[in-house]
Amino acid sequence: MPRNDLLLRAAKGEEVERTPVWVMRQAGRILPEYRAVRANMGGFKELVETPEFASEVTIQPVDHLGVDAAIIFSDILVIPEAMGLPYRMVEKQGPWFERTVASAADVGRIKVARADDVRYTIDAISLTGKHLNGRVPIIGFAGAPWTIFSYMIEGSGSKTFAKARKFLYTEPRASHELLDKVTRSTINYLKGQIAAGADLVQLFDSWAGILGAEQYREFALRYIARICDAIDEVPVTVFAKGAYSVRKELGALNCSTLGLDWNMDPMESRRLAGPGKTLQGNLDPAVLYAEDEVIVSKTVEMLDAFGPQRHIANLGHGVYPDMDPRKVKLFVDTVKGYRFR
């Protein structure tokens, strides 16, 4: 058990002395120490695939921001690559796949990945555990099946993911087959992370909000539920950005924590999800561009809205790369210094 176990206790619904805090995308992006390491690498993917350096940048936010957890430095797209679809990270454009899934025959050629197919992330978690020596918990993660499916069909980022959504309508059987393969691959991967030392895991459904409620239930929620049911070794967090219409169903998942984006009202979300879930979030990341006093007041406002228990403080999405690390640390310090009356 980590010496600072606030995050784990909050996730399990146990009483905590203060609200734990970490920040999505904290491992890298904003820290000059990260940029120094990145400058010596061939690019983002090389950093992800080099356990020694991935571990180093994972620990940097613990040292420089004082967060209550370290989330492993990796990428959700390691799973489609492990399943047979290599990708490149194009500077200032994002991910790009040379080959995509365009037919039912393509789905048949996709393999189910094993944890060892992403050995570099597993090794990075092991190294991080050794270097942290129990200071804070380690968070492992993976993309949720629908989000991974979207990239495998589309081949890059998109505002609409129209190709992926078209595939759901034109190839529903093949869609379920591919989602099943992604789900099994993700379970294997997360169990490998847990065996390597991850104390908690998070599923990122970054593109949840582009599906309607009915399609989300059929092509997303059922596969997230399978993953949650399969992972019983550590607490599981589900972050489904934009999934406003299915918060009640998300609350029925066999997970400990639900991540909220900044457009989800805390009190309404708690009512919909039910009392048995810890909520994570959900300060608007853009608040961290504001003056210091605004950051402090908005952070306190957020804490009061969630209350003193069953809350993990975070942003409502990842920190933006041009943000001042000092302001991110102010957010972290404000949470750590706040005590409920």
N, C-alpha and C positions, 0 to 999 in steps of 0.2 A: 504494500500500500504506500503511495507517495506521501511524503511528509506534509505537503499541502494537498489535502484531499477534499477541499471545499467543493470543487466541481463535481466530483463523484458523489459526494453526499447530497448535493443539490439535485443531481440527476436522479438519484434514488428516492428523493422526497424526504430525506432526513434533515433534521434541523441544522442550520448553519449560523455562524456568528455574524457573517456579512455575506453579501451577494458576490459570488465568484464572477470573474470577467476574463474573456479572451476576445479576439477579434478575427473574423474571417479574413483570409488572405494576409494574415499577419506575418507569415513566413516568407519574407521577401518584400518586393515592391517598394515600400516606403523607406527602408533603412539603408543608409549609406554603406553600412557594413555588408549588407546583401549585395549591393551593386559592386563593391570591391571584389567579392568572390565571383560574381557573375562575369565581371570583366576578364577574368582569367580562364573562363570556360568558352567553349565554342558556341554556346547558345543555351536557351532555356532547357531544351530537351537533354543536352549533355549534363546539365546540372541535376536534373531530375534523375538521370540514370547513373550518377556517380555517388554512391552511398556516403562516402566521407564528407563530401561537400553538401549534399542534401541534408545530412545530419547537422552540419555546422549552421546552415541557415535556418533550420528548424529551431535551434536553441537560441538564436540571436534575439528574438522578441522576448524571451524569458529574461534574458540579461538586460536588454535595453528598454523594454516597455513595462516589465514587471507583471506580465499577464499570469494567470493562474493555470495555464495549460500550454503545452507545445503541440501544435498540429503539424504532422509530418509534411515536409515539402515534397509535393508530388503533383500529379495532374490527373483529372478524371479520365483523360483519353488514353491512359496506359492500358485500359481494358480492351477497347476496340483493337488496339495494336496487338495485344496478346492474343486476340481472337482471329487475327489474320489480316487486319487492315492498318498498315503503317500510316503514320501521319507526320507532317512537318509543321513546325511552328514558324509562321512567316512573320517577320518583324513588322509591327504596326498594323497587321491584318488579322492575325490569329491563326487557328489551326486550319490545315488544309490536307485532305486525304487524296492520294493519287487514285485509289480505287474506292468505290462505294458499293453499297448493296442497292441494286436496281431491279431485282427480280426474285421470284421464289427460288430459282436455281442458284442465285448468288447466296441466298440464306443457307441453302444446303451445304455450301462450301465453307461456311463459317464454323470454326471449331469452338468448343467450350474450353475456356482458359483455366489453367491450374494456377495456384498461388506461385509456384516456381517460375511461371512464365513472366512474372513481374518480380523477379528475385531482387532487383536493385532496391525496390521500395521496402521489401521485407528486411533486407540487410540494413537499410537506412534506419528503420525503426529499432532494430537490435542495437545498432551503434548509438542511437540517440538515448536509449535506455541506459547504456553504460555511462555515457557522458553526463547525463542528468543526475544519475545516481539517486533517484527517488525524490528530486526536488519538487516536481509537479507531474501531473498525469500527462500521458501522451495520447493524442487524439489521432486515430486512423480515419481514413475516409475513402469513399468511392462515389462515382456518379450513380444516380438512380437509373433504372433500366430505360425509362422513356427518354431521358436526356441523352443517354449513350446511344440509344436507337436513333435519335434525331440526327446526331453527327454521322452515324454510320450510313444513313440514307442520304443526307444532304451533302456531306463531304466538306463542310465548312460551317462557320457561324452564319446565322440568318436572322432577319427581323421577324420572319413569318414561319420558317421551316415548312414551307408549302409542299416540298417534295416528300418530306416525312409524313405530313398529315394526309397527303394524297395517297401514300402507300397504305395507310390505315384503312382507307375506304376501298382502294382497288385490290389490295392483297391482304385482307384481314387474317386469313389462315397463316400466311407467311409472316405477317407481322407478329402474331402470337408465337410462332416458332422462333423468330429472332429474339423477341423479348424473353422467352424461356431460356434461350442460350445465354443471353446477357445476364439474366438473373442467376443462373447456376454459376457462371463465371465470377460474378460479384460475390456470391456467398463463399466460393473457394478463396477468393482474394482477401476478403475481410477476415475469414478465419485464419489465413496465413499471417495477416497483420496482428491479429490478437495473439497468436502463438509466439510472435516475435516480440510482444511486449506492449501493444496498444491497450490502454486502459478503458477506452471508450471509442466508439466509431460513429461517424456521421455520414448519412446519405444526402447528397446534394441533388435535388431535382430542380435544376436551374431553369428549365423551360416548362415547368408545370403550368404556368399561367397561360400558355398559348392553346391549351386544350379546353374544351367545354367540359362541364361537370360529368356528363354521361360518358364521353370518351376517356376522360381521366380515370373514371372508375374502372372501365374495361381494360384500358391499355397501360395504365400506370399504377393505380393504387393496389391492384391485386398482386402485382409483382413486388412492389415495396413490402406488402404484407408478408409475402413468402420469405423475403430476406429478413424481416424483423422476427418472424417465427423461427428462422434457422439460427439466428445469432442469440444465444442465451448465456454466453460467457461474460459479457460486459454490457453496460448500458448502451443503448442505441438512440441516436438523435436523427430525426427526419426533418430536413429543411426543404420544403416545397414552395419555391418562390411563386407568388401569384395564385396559389391554390385556394382562393378565398371561399369558393363555393363548396369545398369538401372538408372544411375544418372539423366538422362533427365526425366524419369518417376517419380523418387523420387521428382524431382523438381515440378512436377505437383500435388503432394499431397496437401491436405488441411491442411498443418502444417506450422508453422512459421520458424522452424529451422531444418537443416539437419546436423547431426554429420558425420564427415569424419574420416576414419582411416588414419594412417600415410603414407599409400601408395597412397593416393588420392591427386593429385596435386591441390592446392587451386584455381589457376587461371582457370585450365581446368574444375574443378568442378563447379566454379561459372558460367562459360560459359554454361555448360550443364544444370545446375539447374535453371538458369535464375536469373534475378536481384531481384526478389521478395522474395528470401529466405535468411535468416540469416544462415551463416555457422559456425559450431562449430568444434574446434579441433586445430591442429591435430599433435602436436609434437610427434615424435617417443618416447614412454616411455623409451626406452633404453638410450636415451640421458641423462637421469637423473642419470646414472651411471658415466658420464664423469666428467672431471675437471670443476670447477666452471666457468671458462672463456668460456668453450665450451657450457655449459648450457645457459649462458647469450647470447652468439652470435647466437646460434641456435634458441633461443626463439625470439630474435629480428628479425632474418631472417624469422621466421614464421609469426610474426606480420606484417612485411612489405609485405609479400606475400598476406595476406588477406586484408590489408588496414584498415583504421581507423573506418569504419562503417560496420554494419551488420556482425559482427564477435564476437563470444564468444570463448575466448581462453580456450583450454583444451588439454589433451593428445589425441593421436590417438587411445587409448584403456585405460583400467584401469591401475592405478599405481601398480607396482609389489611389493609383500609383503616384499622383502628384501632390499628395497630402503631406503636410508638415509632420514629421514624427513627433515633434514636441506636443502638437495638439492631440495626436492619438494617445500619447502618454498622459495628457491632461484628462482625457476621457477615462482611461484606465485608473488613474490616481483618484479621480472623483468618485468612481464606483467603490474603490477600495477604502476610501476615507469616510464614506457615508454610513451613518447609523440611523436606523429607524427609531422614531420617538415612541 
